Amino acid sequence: MAITIGTEAEEGAMMSEINTTPLVDVMLVLLIIFLITVPVVIQVVPVQLPKVANIPTTTKPENVPLSVDTNCDIYWGLARLDSPEQLRERGAAYLLAEVEKQKARGAKIELPEAHIRADANTEYRCVGGAIFALQRAGYQKIGFISEPPIGAVTR
């Protein structure tokens, strides 16, 4: 960005240097535009994501084993249920029977858990429908059974 003052004979001569000033100006403008637009484009709600940990499941006999396949069919153990409404009715009846059984024994009342095993290709709405039906039936603990990653060691 130096100014060269030369003789009149040199004024008509061809300039052999590239003027980079416009190029630098354009690059600075583009840099400022990118710095301003990147935070606007990347819109993420700041959340603390859970860490992956494999915890062995302690299965009690009173826990409810549910399975959901890719066709949205819900199974209670090996018995296929026709609808989420049937799951709600059966779940509520089972929950009531377990509470009555524990009252009769005089034991501390512990509500059974529901353990859901869903196929990896199952749509979320299928699993969500089963969860909603179980919540309406009165279940407070609903867990998901998954396969641990290959080579994972649980302690």
NORHUDA-V425325 format. One record per helix or strand of 3 or more residues. SS is the DSSP state (alpha for helix, beta for strand). FROM is the first residue (numbers start at 1). LEN is the number of residues. If there is no record, write none. Layout:
ss:from:len
SS:FROM:LEN
SS:FROM:LEN
//
This chain:
ss:from:len
alpha:8:4
alpha:21:21
beta:64:5
beta:74:3
beta:79:3
alpha:84:22
beta:114:5
alpha:124:14
beta:142:3
//
